[in-house]
Amino acid sequence: MTPRSTPFEESRVIVALRGDREGAERLAARLCSRGLTARVAAPGRRLRRLPPGRWAVEVAGSQLAAALEQIDAE
């Protein structure tokens, strides 16, 4: 039996946001409620290039188009 990979292991896309953690959490929750795979990505070791004061939402790469449509609609 082979382990199944998650969408984040296959590929991921970072959508950088201006604003606070709460805004990133709201966006990730909205995307998840619409059946997409998204999570908040905090600045730190994995996201060294994220400018200070910005948070990000990680989206599974295969779902990027749907996520961007959803973000654009709001």
Summary of the structure (lengths in Angstrom):
residues: 74
radius of gyration: 12.6
end to end distance: 41.8
largest distance: 43.3
contacts: 188
relative contact order: 0.28
helix: 41%
strand: 24%
